[in-house]
Amino acid sequence: MCGILKEFIRKEMAVNAAIFNGKASMTSVEIAELVGSRHDKVKQSIERLAERRIIQLPPNGDF
């Protein structure tokens, strides 16, 4: 499991998540701020996780 995802899970109780299609979701900017990482690196991780079908991107592709 990637480090960013582990950190996200560890801090999930502090997350103010929006609801998308009945599931909790966050923007890549919110994740970057939460885990203290650069936004571009978070986007790269999100793209890798989506390619591996670990996570699902929203229909419009904005994250």
Backbone bond lengths (Angstrom), bond angles and torsions (degrees), N, CA, C in turn:
res aa  C-N    CA-C-N  psi(-1)  N-CA   C-N-CA  omega(-1)  CA-C   N-CA-C  phi
1 M - - - 1.452 - - 1.526 108.03 -
2 C 1.337 118.04 135.58 1.459 120.61 -176.25 1.527 110.96 -69.76
3 G 1.323 115.60 152.81 1.458 121.80 -176.29 1.518 113.75 -58.25
4 I 1.332 116.47 -39.80 1.463 119.91 -179.72 1.523 110.07 -63.37
5 L 1.320 116.82 -42.23 1.462 119.91 179.79 1.522 111.19 -66.13
6 K 1.326 117.57 -40.78 1.467 120.77 177.20 1.526 110.45 -60.13
7 E 1.323 116.45 -44.41 1.465 120.67 -179.98 1.525 110.47 -64.32
8 F 1.318 116.47 -40.26 1.460 120.80 177.93 1.524 110.75 -60.33
9 I 1.316 116.65 -47.45 1.465 120.82 -179.78 1.519 110.56 -62.17
10 R 1.333 116.60 -41.50 1.460 121.10 -178.98 1.528 111.53 -62.30
11 K 1.322 116.51 -33.56 1.461 120.28 -176.71 1.528 113.26 -101.79
12 E 1.317 118.02 10.31 1.456 119.89 -171.24 1.522 114.27 -58.57
13 M 1.316 118.90 -26.56 1.459 120.29 179.09 1.525 111.63 -66.79
14 A 1.329 117.11 -20.86 1.461 121.29 -179.55 1.526 112.19 -92.75
15 V 1.297 116.98 1.04 1.462 121.42 -173.89 1.525 111.05 -83.24
16 N 1.330 115.06 132.61 1.460 120.70 172.27 1.525 105.56 -100.85
17 A 1.349 116.63 87.88 1.466 121.85 -171.31 1.519 111.49 -88.78
18 A 1.323 115.08 144.35 1.464 121.69 172.03 1.522 107.70 -86.98
19 I 1.314 116.07 162.52 1.462 119.76 178.98 1.528 108.52 -105.76
20 F 1.329 115.79 126.36 1.461 122.48 177.70 1.518 107.49 -127.60
21 N 1.317 115.95 114.32 1.468 120.54 177.69 1.528 111.89 57.05
22 G 1.328 116.78 36.74 1.455 120.71 178.25 1.514 114.86 80.40
23 K 1.339 117.51 4.47 1.461 121.44 -179.25 1.525 109.39 -123.88
24 A 1.331 115.67 146.83 1.460 119.89 176.83 1.520 109.05 -65.98
25 S 1.313 116.33 138.38 1.460 120.41 178.67 1.521 109.84 -145.44
26 M 1.311 115.48 158.35 1.465 122.28 178.38 1.517 108.26 -140.21
27 T 1.329 116.24 155.50 1.456 119.71 173.27 1.523 109.05 -81.19
28 S 1.314 115.65 161.56 1.463 120.03 178.00 1.528 111.01 -63.93
29 V 1.320 117.23 -31.55 1.469 120.73 177.36 1.529 109.89 -65.80
30 E 1.340 117.09 -43.50 1.467 120.64 178.20 1.525 111.28 -61.83
31 I 1.331 117.04 -40.84 1.464 120.29 178.78 1.523 110.14 -64.77
32 A 1.339 117.23 -44.71 1.468 121.13 179.86 1.524 110.91 -59.01
33 E 1.321 116.89 -43.90 1.466 120.60 178.87 1.525 111.07 -65.79
34 L 1.320 116.93 -40.91 1.457 121.73 -178.10 1.525 111.98 -62.44
35 V 1.327 116.56 -44.17 1.462 119.71 -174.94 1.524 113.40 -98.11
36 G 1.335 117.44 -1.84 1.461 120.45 177.41 1.517 113.57 70.63
37 S 1.338 116.41 36.53 1.466 121.23 179.06 1.521 110.24 -114.85
38 R 1.335 114.88 162.37 1.461 119.71 176.10 1.523 109.38 -68.67
39 H 1.343 115.38 141.91 1.458 120.88 -177.58 1.527 111.93 -60.70
40 D 1.326 118.45 -40.83 1.466 120.03 -178.87 1.526 111.95 -64.06
41 K 1.332 116.75 -34.47 1.470 120.65 178.33 1.530 110.81 -71.01
42 V 1.329 116.41 -37.18 1.467 120.54 176.91 1.531 109.60 -63.96
43 K 1.340 117.11 -43.12 1.466 120.21 178.73 1.527 111.14 -61.57
44 Q 1.334 117.51 -39.79 1.470 120.58 177.19 1.527 110.46 -61.50
45 S 1.329 116.16 -43.22 1.470 120.16 179.19 1.525 111.07 -64.26
46 I 1.317 116.65 -41.26 1.462 121.14 178.79 1.526 110.05 -61.51
47 E 1.332 116.83 -44.55 1.462 120.60 179.55 1.529 111.08 -61.95
48 R 1.339 117.42 -42.29 1.471 120.77 177.92 1.528 111.01 -63.17
49 L 1.341 116.80 -44.44 1.466 120.50 179.87 1.531 111.22 -63.65
50 A 1.331 116.81 -38.09 1.467 120.51 178.40 1.530 110.60 -68.11
51 E 1.342 117.48 -41.17 1.467 120.76 178.28 1.524 111.25 -60.89
52 R 1.329 116.20 -35.44 1.471 121.25 179.86 1.530 112.04 -84.54
53 R 1.334 116.11 1.03 1.473 123.45 179.93 1.530 112.75 61.32
54 I 1.338 115.12 31.51 1.463 120.80 175.73 1.523 109.24 -83.57
55 I 1.335 115.15 -35.88 1.462 121.13 175.53 1.519 107.91 -127.12
56 Q 1.321 115.65 166.69 1.457 121.24 179.55 1.521 108.45 -120.73
57 L 1.329 116.28 131.22 1.456 120.88 177.71 1.521 109.78 -80.56
58 P 1.345 117.24 154.48 1.465 119.56 176.39 1.534 109.93 -64.72
59 P 1.329 117.72 156.28 1.470 121.39 -176.34 1.530 114.05 -54.87
60 N 1.330 117.73 -35.58 1.463 119.91 -178.31 1.528 112.53 -79.49
61 G 1.325 117.73 -7.16 1.458 121.84 177.09 1.512 114.86 79.74
62 D 1.334 117.45 -3.95 1.469 120.40 178.45 1.512 110.03 -78.86
63 F 1.314 115.90 128.25 1.451 120.70 175.99 1.454 106.92 -145.69
